[in-house]
């Protein structure tokens, strides 16, 4: 494996790993928001 092939392989694996990690974080956040929805605040302080 020459330097160009190795460099391109590392580029693809690195970018793919980054995008997969971002996708995983996005899915995790959406699941957490679905489990714990945001409640609107009351103007009187919640009383």
Buried (B, 14 or more C-beta within 10 A) or exposed (E): EEEEEEEEEEEEEEEEEEEEEEEEEEEEEEEEEEEEEEEEEEEEEEE
